[in-house]
Each structure stands twice: as structure tokens, then as C-alpha cells.
Amino acid sequence: MSKEILNECPVKLTEGALKEVRQLIYETEVPAEQALRIGVKGGGCSGLSYILGFDEKKENDDEFLVEDIRVIVEKAHTMYLIGMEVDFLHGLNNRGFIFNNPNATDTCGCGTSFTTE
């Protein structure tokens, strides 16, 4: 498995998202061998759902360093994620990660699933 860390992450993490990820790493004591996985999976009301969590790097993953956060993306998922921005919203009515994906042609009302055509 390659240990190469690439410079240009296909996904942008805003300052709010980076701050929240750092807080999660600290609070949940994420093991050093795990990185932030960003990806997609089949399902959801629009066809594809986002994956965001901590995981170990696998053979088909690319690894990136976004400031001080290690990010892994499965190579096959890059085409769905390139140019996407992940933000974190702190609001009275909404709190959580927000996915702004320019590749999505349609999204569901909850904003966690999408389709491309």
C-alpha cells in the first residue's frame, strides 16, 4: 500500500469544518492510524449518500493533508467529490456538516444524498 500523501485534495474543508473535525478527533480520541474518510455510497432518497467519518487507509484510497487533518478518499469516489466543499453549520435550528457539491444535479431535502447525470 502506498504511503504517498497528495497535496491537492478534491474536497475543500472550510475553517468551520476543520475546527469541528479537530474537536471530534480530540473528544473521541481517534487513533493516529485513522484519517477522515470522505466518500459516497449508494442509497439515500436521491441515489448517492455522503460518507464522512474516521477510518484506516485502504489500498484503493488516496491520502491528502488538509492543513493538519489527514483525509482519505477512495479513488473511485473522486469523480463525485471533485470541487465539493464541506462546511459545518452552528445554528439554532441546524447543526452539522453541510455538503456543497457542484457535481450534484439533484439533492434531497435533507441535503445528505444527491444524484449526478
Biopython code that builds the backbone (N, CA, C, O; Angstrom):
import numpy as np
from Bio.PDB.StructureBuilder import StructureBuilder

atoms = [
    (1, "MET", "N", (0.850, -1.178, 0.000)),
    (1, "MET", "CA", (0.000, 0.000, 0.000)),
    (1, "MET", "C", (0.893, 1.239, 0.000)),
    (1, "MET", "O", (1.860, 1.318, 0.758)),
    (2, "SER", "N", (0.563, 2.198, -0.853)),
    (2, "SER", "CA", (1.342, 3.421, -0.972)),
    (2, "SER", "C", (1.150, 4.304, 0.255)),
    (2, "SER", "O", (0.044, 4.435, 0.780)),
    (3, "LYS", "N", (2.235, 4.896, 0.694)),
    (3, "LYS", "CA", (2.176, 5.824, 1.831)),
    (3, "LYS", "C", (2.216, 7.267, 1.346)),
    (3, "LYS", "O", (2.336, 8.193, 2.148)),
    (4, "GLU", "N", (2.116, 7.460, 0.016)),
    (4, "GLU", "CA", (2.193, 8.792, -0.563)),
    (4, "GLU", "C", (1.024, 9.660, -0.098)),
    (4, "GLU", "O", (-0.130, 9.229, -0.092)),
    (5, "ILE", "N", (1.351, 10.890, 0.289)),
    (5, "ILE", "CA", (0.328, 11.857, 0.666)),
    (5, "ILE", "C", (0.299, 12.916, -0.429)),
    (5, "ILE", "O", (1.315, 13.545, -0.724)),
    (6, "LEU", "N", (-0.873, 13.106, -1.029)),
    (6, "LEU", "CA", (-1.031, 14.035, -2.138)),
    (6, "LEU", "C", (-1.369, 15.427, -1.621)),
    (6, "LEU", "O", (-1.921, 15.580, -0.532)),
    (7, "ASN", "N", (-1.035, 16.428, -2.406)),
    (7, "ASN", "CA", (-1.236, 17.812, -1.989)),
    (7, "ASN", "C", (-2.629, 18.339, -2.263)),
    (7, "ASN", "O", (-3.204, 19.015, -1.410)),
    (8, "GLU", "N", (-3.185, 18.052, -3.417)),
    (8, "GLU", "CA", (-4.426, 18.693, -3.856)),
    (8, "GLU", "C", (-5.639, 17.816, -3.556)),
    (8, "GLU", "O", (-5.970, 16.924, -4.338)),
    (9, "CYS", "N", (-6.293, 18.064, -2.443)),
    (9, "CYS", "CA", (-7.475, 17.307, -2.049)),
    (9, "CYS", "C", (-8.647, 17.711, -2.947)),
    (9, "CYS", "O", (-8.847, 18.904, -3.176)),
    (10, "PRO", "N", (-9.426, 16.756, -3.460)),
    (10, "PRO", "CA", (-10.559, 17.091, -4.314)),
    (10, "PRO", "C", (-11.697, 17.774, -3.558)),
    (10, "PRO", "O", (-12.601, 18.342, -4.171)),
    (11, "VAL", "N", (-11.651, 17.718, -2.231)),
    (11, "VAL", "CA", (-12.696, 18.292, -1.379)),
    (11, "VAL", "C", (-12.094, 19.412, -0.543)),
    (11, "VAL", "O", (-11.014, 19.267, 0.031)),
    (12, "LYS", "N", (-12.804, 20.526, -0.483)),
    (12, "LYS", "CA", (-12.364, 21.650, 0.361)),
    (12, "LYS", "C", (-13.090, 21.556, 1.703)),
    (12, "LYS", "O", (-14.299, 21.332, 1.751)),
    (13, "LEU", "N", (-12.347, 21.728, 2.775)),
    (13, "LEU", "CA", (-12.924, 21.787, 4.119)),
    (13, "LEU", "C", (-12.827, 23.231, 4.585)),
    (13, "LEU", "O", (-11.736, 23.800, 4.615)),
    (14, "THR", "N", (-13.953, 23.826, 4.948)),
    (14, "THR", "CA", (-13.951, 25.203, 5.436)),
    (14, "THR", "C", (-13.322, 25.249, 6.821)),
    (14, "THR", "O", (-13.106, 24.216, 7.456)),
    (15, "GLU", "N", (-13.033, 26.459, 7.279)),
    (15, "GLU", "CA", (-12.481, 26.621, 8.631)),
    (15, "GLU", "C", (-13.421, 26.025, 9.677)),
    (15, "GLU", "O", (-12.966, 25.406, 10.640)),
    (16, "GLY", "N", (-14.726, 26.207, 9.494)),
    (16, "GLY", "CA", (-15.697, 25.636, 10.427)),
    (16, "GLY", "C", (-15.646, 24.120, 10.459)),
    (16, "GLY", "O", (-15.723, 23.517, 11.530)),
    (17, "ALA", "N", (-15.517, 23.497, 9.289)),
    (17, "ALA", "CA", (-15.431, 22.036, 9.215)),
    (17, "ALA", "C", (-14.132, 21.547, 9.842)),
    (17, "ALA", "O", (-14.131, 20.573, 10.594)),
    (18, "LEU", "N", (-13.022, 22.224, 9.532)),
    (18, "LEU", "CA", (-11.739, 21.826, 10.111)),
    (18, "LEU", "C", (-11.765, 21.918, 11.635)),
    (18, "LEU", "O", (-11.266, 21.028, 12.324)),
    (19, "LYS", "N", (-12.342, 22.985, 12.152)),
    (19, "LYS", "CA", (-12.437, 23.167, 13.609)),
    (19, "LYS", "C", (-13.252, 22.030, 14.233)),
    (19, "LYS", "O", (-12.866, 21.484, 15.267)),
    (20, "GLU", "N", (-14.373, 21.677, 13.609)),
    (20, "GLU", "CA", (-15.218, 20.608, 14.152)),
    (20, "GLU", "C", (-14.527, 19.251, 14.069)),
    (20, "GLU", "O", (-14.628, 18.453, 15.002)),
    (21, "VAL", "N", (-13.824, 18.974, 12.964)),
    (21, "VAL", "CA", (-13.097, 17.709, 12.827)),
    (21, "VAL", "C", (-12.011, 17.616, 13.896)),
    (21, "VAL", "O", (-11.846, 16.569, 14.522)),
    (22, "ARG", "N", (-11.273, 18.698, 14.106)),
    (22, "ARG", "CA", (-10.241, 18.701, 15.157)),
    (22, "ARG", "C", (-10.859, 18.411, 16.524)),
    (22, "ARG", "O", (-10.302, 17.653, 17.319)),
    (23, "GLN", "N", (-12.005, 19.015, 16.786)),
    (23, "GLN", "CA", (-12.696, 18.804, 18.061)),
    (23, "GLN", "C", (-13.129, 17.342, 18.210)),
    (23, "GLN", "O", (-12.996, 16.757, 19.285)),
    (24, "LEU", "N", (-13.647, 16.757, 17.124)),
    (24, "LEU", "CA", (-14.063, 15.349, 17.157)),
    (24, "LEU", "C", (-12.869, 14.425, 17.398)),
    (24, "LEU", "O", (-12.961, 13.468, 18.167)),
    (25, "ILE", "N", (-11.750, 14.719, 16.734)),
    (25, "ILE", "CA", (-10.539, 13.909, 16.928)),
    (25, "ILE", "C", (-10.120, 13.949, 18.394)),
    (25, "ILE", "O", (-9.785, 12.920, 18.980)),
    (26, "TYR", "N", (-10.141, 15.135, 18.975)),
    (26, "TYR", "CA", (-9.747, 15.312, 20.375)),
    (26, "TYR", "C", (-10.734, 14.624, 21.327)),
    (26, "TYR", "O", (-10.329, 13.856, 22.200)),
    (27, "GLU", "N", (-12.029, 14.904, 21.152)),
    (27, "GLU", "CA", (-13.042, 14.394, 22.080)),
    (27, "GLU", "C", (-13.197, 12.882, 22.027)),
    (27, "GLU", "O", (-13.416, 12.246, 23.058)),
    (28, "THR", "N", (-13.085, 12.301, 20.838)),
    (28, "THR", "CA", (-13.313, 10.854, 20.702)),
    (28, "THR", "C", (-12.013, 10.063, 20.666)),
    (28, "THR", "O", (-12.028, 8.842, 20.510)),
    (29, "GLU", "N", (-10.879, 10.764, 20.810)),
    (29, "GLU", "CA", (-9.568, 10.119, 20.830)),
    (29, "GLU", "C", (-9.381, 9.190, 19.639)),
    (29, "GLU", "O", (-9.103, 8.002, 19.801)),
    (30, "VAL", "N", (-9.536, 9.749, 18.435)),
    (30, "VAL", "CA", (-9.378, 8.988, 17.196)),
    (30, "VAL", "C", (-7.945, 8.466, 17.134)),
    (30, "VAL", "O", (-7.003, 9.237, 17.315)),
    (31, "PRO", "N", (-7.764, 7.162, 16.880)),
    (31, "PRO", "CA", (-6.412, 6.600, 16.804)),
    (31, "PRO", "C", (-5.590, 7.260, 15.687)),
    (31, "PRO", "O", (-6.136, 7.652, 14.655)),
    (32, "ALA", "N", (-4.291, 7.376, 15.901)),
    (32, "ALA", "CA", (-3.392, 8.059, 14.960)),
    (32, "ALA", "C", (-3.389, 7.412, 13.578)),
    (32, "ALA", "O", (-3.138, 8.096, 12.585)),
    (33, "GLU", "N", (-3.662, 6.108, 13.493)),
    (33, "GLU", "CA", (-3.642, 5.430, 12.193)),
    (33, "GLU", "C", (-4.909, 5.699, 11.372)),
    (33, "GLU", "O", (-4.986, 5.288, 10.214)),
    (34, "GLN", "N", (-5.885, 6.372, 11.943)),
    (34, "GLN", "CA", (-7.114, 6.686, 11.215)),
    (34, "GLN", "C", (-7.077, 8.114, 10.681)),
    (34, "GLN", "O", (-6.427, 8.996, 11.241)),
    (35, "ALA", "N", (-7.799, 8.309, 9.577)),
    (35, "ALA", "CA", (-7.891, 9.616, 8.935)),
    (35, "ALA", "C", (-9.370, 9.899, 8.674)),
    (35, "ALA", "O", (-10.220, 9.025, 8.845)),
    (36, "LEU", "N", (-9.661, 11.118, 8.262)),
    (36, "LEU", "CA", (-11.029, 11.495, 7.925)),
    (36, "LEU", "C", (-11.361, 10.942, 6.545)),
    (36, "LEU", "O", (-10.742, 11.326, 5.552)),
    (37, "ARG", "N", (-12.335, 10.042, 6.483)),
    (37, "ARG", "CA", (-12.768, 9.478, 5.198)),
    (37, "ARG", "C", (-13.934, 10.304, 4.674)),
    (37, "ARG", "O", (-14.922, 10.527, 5.373)),
    (38, "ILE", "N", (-13.798, 10.756, 3.418)),
    (38, "ILE", "CA", (-14.873, 11.441, 2.712)),
    (38, "ILE", "C", (-15.166, 10.612, 1.477)),
    (38, "ILE", "O", (-14.257, 10.279, 0.718)),
    (39, "GLY", "N", (-16.439, 10.277, 1.271)),
    (39, "GLY", "CA", (-16.787, 9.455, 0.127)),
    (39, "GLY", "C", (-18.271, 9.461, -0.146)),
    (39, "GLY", "O", (-19.018, 10.293, 0.368)),
    (40, "VAL", "N", (-18.684, 8.507, -0.973)),
    (40, "VAL", "CA", (-20.088, 8.334, -1.307)),
    (40, "VAL", "C", (-20.436, 6.857, -1.228)),
    (40, "VAL", "O", (-19.561, 5.993, -1.289)),
    (41, "LYS", "N", (-21.721, 6.583, -1.090)),
    (41, "LYS", "CA", (-22.212, 5.210, -1.141)),
    (41, "LYS", "C", (-23.589, 5.241, -1.785)),
    (41, "LYS", "O", (-24.277, 6.261, -1.747)),
    (42, "GLY", "N", (-23.982, 4.140, -2.366)),
    (42, "GLY", "CA", (-25.310, 4.037, -2.957)),
    (42, "GLY", "C", (-26.364, 4.098, -1.880)),
    (42, "GLY", "O", (-26.188, 3.545, -0.794)),
    (43, "GLY", "N", (-27.470, 4.776, -2.181)),
    (43, "GLY", "CA", (-28.569, 4.866, -1.227)),
    (43, "GLY", "C", (-28.991, 6.294, -1.008)),
    (43, "GLY", "O", (-28.481, 7.210, -1.652)),
    (44, "GLY", "N", (-29.906, 6.480, -0.115)),
    (44, "GLY", "CA", (-30.453, 7.808, 0.126)),
    (44, "GLY", "C", (-31.594, 8.068, -0.844)),
    (44, "GLY", "O", (-31.797, 7.305, -1.789)),
    (45, "CYS", "N", (-32.319, 9.115, -0.619)),
    (45, "CYS", "CA", (-33.500, 9.383, -1.446)),
    (45, "CYS", "C", (-33.162, 9.885, -2.844)),
    (45, "CYS", "O", (-34.034, 9.899, -3.713)),
    (46, "SER", "N", (-31.903, 10.303, -3.088)),
    (46, "SER", "CA", (-31.550, 10.795, -4.422)),
    (46, "SER", "C", (-30.564, 9.899, -5.158)),
    (46, "SER", "O", (-30.162, 10.227, -6.274)),
    (47, "GLY", "N", (-30.165, 8.784, -4.571)),
    (47, "GLY", "CA", (-29.299, 7.844, -5.274)),
    (47, "GLY", "C", (-27.948, 7.610, -4.629)),
    (47, "GLY", "O", (-27.511, 6.463, -4.536)),
    (48, "LEU", "N", (-27.271, 8.659, -4.179)),
    (48, "LEU", "CA", (-25.982, 8.543, -3.515)),
    (48, "LEU", "C", (-26.015, 9.317, -2.205)),
    (48, "LEU", "O", (-26.651, 10.367, -2.109)),
    (49, "SER", "N", (-25.329, 8.794, -1.205)),
    (49, "SER", "CA", (-25.215, 9.466, 0.092)),
    (49, "SER", "C", (-23.754, 9.726, 0.384)),
    (49, "SER", "O", (-22.878, 9.015, -0.108)),
    (50, "TYR", "N", (-23.493, 10.735, 1.177)),
    (50, "TYR", "CA", (-22.125, 11.066, 1.548)),
    (50, "TYR", "C", (-21.654, 10.203, 2.713)),
    (50, "TYR", "O", (-22.437, 9.808, 3.577)),
    (51, "ILE", "N", (-20.360, 9.925, 2.713)),
    (51, "ILE", "CA", (-19.686, 9.243, 3.816)),
    (51, "ILE", "C", (-18.745, 10.259, 4.451)),
    (51, "ILE", "O", (-17.978, 10.917, 3.748)),
    (52, "LEU", "N", (-18.796, 10.389, 5.745)),
    (52, "LEU", "CA", (-17.890, 11.266, 6.476)),
    (52, "LEU", "C", (-17.647, 10.621, 7.830)),
    (52, "LEU", "O", (-18.558, 10.535, 8.653)),
    (53, "GLY", "N", (-16.434, 10.172, 8.061)),
    (53, "GLY", "CA", (-16.116, 9.515, 9.320)),
    (53, "GLY", "C", (-14.638, 9.187, 9.375)),
    (53, "GLY", "O", (-13.891, 9.539, 8.462)),
    (54, "PHE", "N", (-14.209, 8.526, 10.421)),
    (54, "PHE", "CA", (-12.810, 8.187, 10.597)),
    (54, "PHE", "C", (-12.598, 6.724, 10.258)),
    (54, "PHE", "O", (-13.403, 5.866, 10.620)),
    (55, "ASP", "N", (-11.498, 6.448, 9.553)),
    (55, "ASP", "CA", (-11.243, 5.102, 9.054)),
    (55, "ASP", "C", (-9.747, 4.969, 8.779)),
    (55, "ASP", "O", (-9.020, 5.961, 8.726)),
    (56, "GLU", "N", (-9.306, 3.730, 8.605)),
    (56, "GLU", "CA", (-7.925, 3.475, 8.213)),
    (56, "GLU", "C", (-7.830, 3.491, 6.692)),
    (56, "GLU", "O", (-8.777, 3.125, 5.996)),
    (57, "LYS", "N", (-6.683, 3.917, 6.187)),
    (57, "LYS", "CA", (-6.448, 3.973, 4.749)),
    (57, "LYS", "C", (-6.435, 2.567, 4.177)),
    (57, "LYS", "O", (-5.860, 1.649, 4.761)),
    (58, "LYS", "N", (-7.083, 2.410, 3.017)),
    (58, "LYS", "CA", (-7.142, 1.129, 2.318)),
    (58, "LYS", "C", (-6.388, 1.242, 1.002)),
    (58, "LYS", "O", (-5.998, 2.335, 0.591)),
    (59, "GLU", "N", (-6.186, 0.114, 0.348)),
    (59, "GLU", "CA", (-5.382, 0.050, -0.873)),
    (59, "GLU", "C", (-5.877, 0.980, -1.980)),
    (59, "GLU", "O", (-5.061, 1.548, -2.707)),
    (60, "ASN", "N", (-7.186, 1.149, -2.124)),
    (60, "ASN", "CA", (-7.748, 1.958, -3.208)),
    (60, "ASN", "C", (-7.981, 3.413, -2.811)),
    (60, "ASN", "O", (-8.722, 4.121, -3.492)),
    (61, "ASP", "N", (-7.370, 3.866, -1.737)),
    (61, "ASP", "CA", (-7.552, 5.231, -1.252)),
    (61, "ASP", "C", (-6.394, 6.130, -1.653)),
    (61, "ASP", "O", (-5.248, 5.690, -1.743)),
    (62, "ASP", "N", (-6.711, 7.393, -1.893)),
    (62, "ASP", "CA", (-5.708, 8.445, -1.970)),
    (62, "ASP", "C", (-5.729, 9.152, -0.626)),
    (62, "ASP", "O", (-6.778, 9.274, 0.007)),
    (63, "GLU", "N", (-4.569, 9.616, -0.199)),
    (63, "GLU", "CA", (-4.477, 10.333, 1.071)),
    (63, "GLU", "C", (-4.003, 11.757, 0.815)),
    (63, "GLU", "O", (-3.107, 11.991, 0.004)),
    (64, "PHE", "N", (-4.618, 12.703, 1.519)),
    (64, "PHE", "CA", (-4.310, 14.118, 1.376)),
    (64, "PHE", "C", (-4.088, 14.709, 2.765)),
    (64, "PHE", "O", (-4.550, 14.166, 3.769)),
    (65, "LEU", "N", (-3.386, 15.810, 2.800)),
    (65, "LEU", "CA", (-3.219, 16.542, 4.040)),
    (65, "LEU", "C", (-3.859, 17.901, 3.850)),
    (65, "LEU", "O", (-3.400, 18.706, 3.039)),
    (66, "VAL", "N", (-4.926, 18.156, 4.604)),
    (66, "VAL", "CA", (-5.628, 19.433, 4.557)),
    (66, "VAL", "C", (-5.315, 20.121, 5.880)),
    (66, "VAL", "O", (-5.856, 19.779, 6.931)),
    (67, "GLU", "N", (-4.420, 21.105, 5.789)),
    (67, "GLU", "CA", (-3.824, 21.721, 6.976)),
    (67, "GLU", "C", (-3.222, 20.602, 7.818)),
    (67, "GLU", "O", (-2.268, 19.966, 7.372)),
    (68, "ASP", "N", (-3.734, 20.336, 9.009)),
    (68, "ASP", "CA", (-3.184, 19.283, 9.860)),
    (68, "ASP", "C", (-4.072, 18.037, 9.895)),
    (68, "ASP", "O", (-3.855, 17.153, 10.724)),
    (69, "ILE", "N", (-5.054, 17.956, 9.019)),
    (69, "ILE", "CA", (-6.006, 16.833, 9.015)),
    (69, "ILE", "C", (-5.680, 15.888, 7.855)),
    (69, "ILE", "O", (-5.632, 16.308, 6.699)),
    (70, "ARG", "N", (-5.458, 14.614, 8.174)),
    (70, "ARG", "CA", (-5.292, 13.595, 7.128)),
    (70, "ARG", "C", (-6.670, 13.245, 6.594)),
    (70, "ARG", "O", (-7.586, 12.953, 7.363)),
    (71, "VAL", "N", (-6.816, 13.277, 5.264)),
    (71, "VAL", "CA", (-8.083, 12.986, 4.601)),
    (71, "VAL", "C", (-7.850, 11.843, 3.618)),
    (71, "VAL", "O", (-6.877, 11.858, 2.864)),
    (72, "ILE", "N", (-8.743, 10.853, 3.627)),
    (72, "ILE", "CA", (-8.659, 9.758, 2.658)),
    (72, "ILE", "C", (-9.934, 9.729, 1.820)),
    (72, "ILE", "O", (-11.041, 9.943, 2.314)),
    (73, "VAL", "N", (-9.729, 9.454, 0.525)),
    (73, "VAL", "CA", (-10.834, 9.376, -0.428)),
    (73, "VAL", "C", (-10.582, 8.157, -1.304)),
    (73, "VAL", "O", (-9.493, 8.010, -1.860)),
    (74, "GLU", "N", (-11.574, 7.283, -1.433)),
    (74, "GLU", "CA", (-11.445, 6.157, -2.352)),
    (74, "GLU", "C", (-11.327, 6.709, -3.764)),
    (74, "GLU", "O", (-12.107, 7.572, -4.166)),
    (75, "LYS", "N", (-10.349, 6.211, -4.516)),
    (75, "LYS", "CA", (-10.075, 6.737, -5.858)),
    (75, "LYS", "C", (-11.323, 6.785, -6.730)),
    (75, "LYS", "O", (-11.520, 7.750, -7.468)),
    (76, "ALA", "N", (-12.160, 5.770, -6.657)),
    (76, "ALA", "CA", (-13.368, 5.709, -7.493)),
    (76, "ALA", "C", (-14.398, 6.773, -7.112)),
    (76, "ALA", "O", (-15.291, 7.067, -7.905)),
    (77, "HIS", "N", (-14.293, 7.348, -5.927)),
    (77, "HIS", "CA", (-15.265, 8.350, -5.473)),
    (77, "HIS", "C", (-14.890, 9.767, -5.887)),
    (77, "HIS", "O", (-15.721, 10.673, -5.835)),
    (78, "THR", "N", (-13.640, 9.957, -6.297)),
    (78, "THR", "CA", (-13.155, 11.304, -6.612)),
    (78, "THR", "C", (-14.038, 12.000, -7.635)),
    (78, "THR", "O", (-14.304, 13.194, -7.499)),
    (79, "MET", "N", (-14.497, 11.287, -8.654)),
    (79, "MET", "CA", (-15.303, 11.917, -9.707)),
    (79, "MET", "C", (-16.610, 12.517, -9.177)),
    (79, "MET", "O", (-17.147, 13.448, -9.776)),
    (80, "TYR", "N", (-17.117, 12.002, -8.079)),
    (80, "TYR", "CA", (-18.346, 12.531, -7.484)),
    (80, "TYR", "C", (-18.073, 13.687, -6.516)),
    (80, "TYR", "O", (-18.974, 14.459, -6.188)),
    (81, "LEU", "N", (-16.831, 13.795, -6.069)),
    (81, "LEU", "CA", (-16.500, 14.734, -4.997)),
    (81, "LEU", "C", (-15.660, 15.930, -5.422)),
    (81, "LEU", "O", (-15.558, 16.904, -4.676)),
    (82, "ILE", "N", (-15.060, 15.876, -6.600)),
    (82, "ILE", "CA", (-14.130, 16.927, -7.002)),
    (82, "ILE", "C", (-14.814, 18.294, -6.991)),
    (82, "ILE", "O", (-15.857, 18.487, -7.614)),
    (83, "GLY", "N", (-14.214, 19.223, -6.279)),
    (83, "GLY", "CA", (-14.769, 20.570, -6.163)),
    (83, "GLY", "C", (-15.774, 20.751, -5.038)),
    (83, "GLY", "O", (-16.263, 21.861, -4.826)),
    (84, "MET", "N", (-16.093, 19.683, -4.311)),
    (84, "MET", "CA", (-17.075, 19.782, -3.233)),
    (84, "MET", "C", (-16.480, 20.512, -2.027)),
    (84, "MET", "O", (-15.282, 20.427, -1.757)),
    (85, "GLU", "N", (-17.339, 21.223, -1.318)),
    (85, "GLU", "CA", (-16.956, 21.908, -0.090)),
    (85, "GLU", "C", (-17.744, 21.319, 1.070)),
    (85, "GLU", "O", (-18.962, 21.160, 0.994)),
    (86, "VAL", "N", (-17.029, 20.998, 2.144)),
    (86, "VAL", "CA", (-17.666, 20.527, 3.370)),
    (86, "VAL", "C", (-17.559, 21.662, 4.384)),
    (86, "VAL", "O", (-16.474, 22.181, 4.646)),
    (87, "ASP", "N", (-18.698, 22.033, 4.945)),
    (87, "ASP", "CA", (-18.757, 23.097, 5.939)),
    (87, "ASP", "C", (-19.421, 22.524, 7.184)),
    (87, "ASP", "O", (-19.998, 21.437, 7.147)),
    (88, "PHE", "N", (-19.334, 23.257, 8.275)),
    (88, "PHE", "CA", (-20.038, 22.866, 9.497)),
    (88, "PHE", "C", (-20.898, 24.034, 9.922)),
    (88, "PHE", "O", (-20.421, 25.163, 10.038)),
    (89, "LEU", "N", (-22.163, 23.756, 10.153)),
    (89, "LEU", "CA", (-23.131, 24.780, 10.498)),
    (89, "LEU", "C", (-23.448, 24.720, 11.986)),
    (89, "LEU", "O", (-23.789, 23.664, 12.519)),
    (90, "HIS", "N", (-23.330, 25.867, 12.650)),
    (90, "HIS", "CA", (-23.728, 26.021, 14.058)),
    (90, "HIS", "C", (-24.927, 26.961, 14.061)),
    (90, "HIS", "O", (-24.751, 28.175, 13.960)),
    (91, "GLY", "N", (-26.108, 26.442, 14.173)),
    (91, "GLY", "CA", (-27.274, 27.310, 14.181)),
    (91, "GLY", "C", (-28.269, 26.879, 15.227)),
    (91, "GLY", "O", (-28.134, 25.814, 15.830)),
    (92, "LEU", "N", (-29.264, 27.705, 15.439)),
    (92, "LEU", "CA", (-30.305, 27.361, 16.402)),
    (92, "LEU", "C", (-31.149, 26.193, 15.912)),
    (92, "LEU", "O", (-31.529, 25.325, 16.697)),
    (93, "ASN", "N", (-31.441, 26.171, 14.613)),
    (93, "ASN", "CA", (-32.296, 25.123, 14.059)),
    (93, "ASN", "C", (-31.512, 24.002, 13.397)),
    (93, "ASN", "O", (-32.017, 22.886, 13.275)),
    (94, "ASN", "N", (-30.293, 24.279, 12.969)),
    (94, "ASN", "CA", (-29.472, 23.281, 12.283)),
    (94, "ASN", "C", (-28.075, 23.269, 12.864)),
    (94, "ASN", "O", (-27.496, 24.315, 13.158)),
    (95, "ARG", "N", (-27.541, 22.062, 13.026)),
    (95, "ARG", "CA", (-26.166, 21.910, 13.456)),
    (95, "ARG", "C", (-25.640, 20.644, 12.805)),
    (95, "ARG", "O", (-26.206, 19.565, 12.984)),
    (96, "GLY", "N", (-24.556, 20.776, 12.048)),
    (96, "GLY", "CA", (-23.969, 19.600, 11.422)),
    (96, "GLY", "C", (-23.166, 19.944, 10.185)),
    (96, "GLY", "O", (-23.058, 21.105, 9.790)),
    (97, "PHE", "N", (-22.609, 18.912, 9.587)),
    (97, "PHE", "CA", (-21.815, 19.082, 8.378)),
    (97, "PHE", "C", (-22.737, 19.303, 7.189)),
    (97, "PHE", "O", (-23.785, 18.670, 7.068)),
    (98, "ILE", "N", (-22.323, 20.216, 6.314)),
    (98, "ILE", "CA", (-23.067, 20.582, 5.115)),
    (98, "ILE", "C", (-22.180, 20.272, 3.914)),
    (98, "ILE", "O", (-20.992, 20.595, 3.912)),
    (99, "PHE", "N", (-22.762, 19.646, 2.896)),
    (99, "PHE", "CA", (-22.032, 19.274, 1.691)),
    (99, "PHE", "C", (-22.511, 20.142, 0.531)),
    (99, "PHE", "O", (-23.675, 20.079, 0.136)),
    (100, "ASN", "N", (-21.596, 20.956, -0.012)),
    (100, "ASN", "CA", (-21.896, 21.793, -1.177)),
    (100, "ASN", "C", (-21.162, 21.183, -2.367)),
    (100, "ASN", "O", (-19.960, 21.384, -2.541)),
    (101, "ASN", "N", (-21.906, 20.432, -3.186)),
    (101, "ASN", "CA", (-21.301, 19.644, -4.253)),
    (101, "ASN", "C", (-21.711, 20.177, -5.623)),
    (101, "ASN", "O", (-22.883, 20.082, -5.985)),
    (102, "PRO", "N", (-20.764, 20.743, -6.404)),
    (102, "PRO", "CA", (-21.100, 21.258, -7.726)),
    (102, "PRO", "C", (-21.429, 20.160, -8.734)),
    (102, "PRO", "O", (-21.965, 20.452, -9.803)),
    (103, "ASN", "N", (-21.118, 18.907, -8.414)),
    (103, "ASN", "CA", (-21.391, 17.782, -9.313)),
    (103, "ASN", "C", (-22.815, 17.257, -9.181)),
    (103, "ASN", "O", (-23.284, 16.509, -10.039)),
    (104, "ALA", "N", (-23.498, 17.640, -8.122)),
    (104, "ALA", "CA", (-24.853, 17.144, -7.872)),
    (104, "ALA", "C", (-25.838, 17.853, -8.796)),
    (104, "ALA", "O", (-25.883, 19.082, -8.845)),
    (105, "THR", "N", (-26.621, 17.070, -9.525)),
    (105, "THR", "CA", (-27.655, 17.651, -10.378)),
    (105, "THR", "C", (-28.986, 17.711, -9.660)),
    (105, "THR", "O", (-29.884, 18.447, -10.072)),
    (106, "ASP", "N", (-29.123, 16.939, -8.583)),
    (106, "ASP", "CA", (-30.349, 16.939, -7.787)),
    (106, "ASP", "C", (-29.991, 16.496, -6.383)),
    (106, "ASP", "O", (-29.160, 15.605, -6.207)),
    (107, "THR", "N", (-30.605, 17.106, -5.383)),
    (107, "THR", "CA", (-30.364, 16.714, -3.999)),
    (107, "THR", "C", (-31.697, 16.497, -3.307)),
    (107, "THR", "O", (-32.737, 16.963, -3.771)),
    (108, "CYS", "N", (-31.653, 15.792, -2.205)),
    (108, "CYS", "CA", (-32.871, 15.582, -1.428)),
    (108, "CYS", "C", (-33.064, 16.763, -0.470)),
    (108, "CYS", "O", (-32.190, 17.621, -0.350)),
    (109, "GLY", "N", (-34.179, 16.799, 0.187)),
    (109, "GLY", "CA", (-34.479, 17.876, 1.111)),
    (109, "GLY", "C", (-33.548, 17.945, 2.298)),
    (109, "GLY", "O", (-33.307, 19.030, 2.828)),
    (110, "CYS", "N", (-33.013, 16.806, 2.731)),
    (110, "CYS", "CA", (-32.138, 16.805, 3.902)),
    (110, "CYS", "C", (-30.699, 17.180, 3.541)),
    (110, "CYS", "O", (-29.901, 17.479, 4.429)),
    (111, "GLY", "N", (-30.360, 17.169, 2.254)),
    (111, "GLY", "CA", (-29.032, 17.572, 1.819)),
    (111, "GLY", "C", (-27.943, 16.557, 1.998)),
    (111, "GLY", "O", (-26.769, 16.885, 1.819)),
    (112, "THR", "N", (-28.289, 15.310, 2.351)),
    (112, "THR", "CA", (-27.262, 14.295, 2.551)),
    (112, "THR", "C", (-27.223, 13.273, 1.435)),
    (112, "THR", "O", (-26.390, 12.367, 1.466)),
    (113, "SER", "N", (-28.097, 13.390, 0.453)),
    (113, "SER", "CA", (-27.994, 12.499, -0.703)),
    (113, "SER", "C", (-28.175, 13.327, -1.972)),
    (113, "SER", "O", (-28.750, 14.416, -1.962)),
    (114, "PHE", "N", (-27.652, 12.757, -3.080)),
    (114, "PHE", "CA", (-27.639, 13.503, -4.333)),
    (114, "PHE", "C", (-27.597, 12.545, -5.507)),
    (114, "PHE", "O", (-27.441, 11.336, -5.337)),
    (115, "THR", "N", (-27.738, 13.099, -6.697)),
    (115, "THR", "CA", (-27.584, 12.342, -7.918)),
    (115, "THR", "C", (-26.775, 13.181, -8.898)),
    (115, "THR", "O", (-26.767, 14.410, -8.833)),
    (116, "THR", "N", (-26.092, 12.484, -9.810)),
    (116, "THR", "CA", (-25.368, 13.155, -10.893)),
    (116, "THR", "C", (-25.854, 12.535, -12.194)),
    (116, "THR", "O", (-26.275, 11.379, -12.224)),
    (117, "GLU", "N", (-25.793, 13.302, -13.250)),
    (117, "GLU", "CA", (-26.230, 12.750, -14.542)),
    (117, "GLU", "C", (-25.268, 13.091, -15.624)),
    (117, "GLU", "O", (-25.474, 12.710, -16.776)),
]
sb = StructureBuilder()
sb.init_structure("model")
sb.init_model(0)
sb.init_chain("A")
sb.init_seg("    ")
for serial, (resi, resn, name, xyz) in enumerate(atoms, 1):
    if name == "N":
        sb.init_residue(resn, " ", resi, " ")
    sb.init_atom(name, np.array(xyz, "f"), 0.0, 1.0, " ", f" {name:<3s}", serial, name[0])
structure = sb.get_structure()
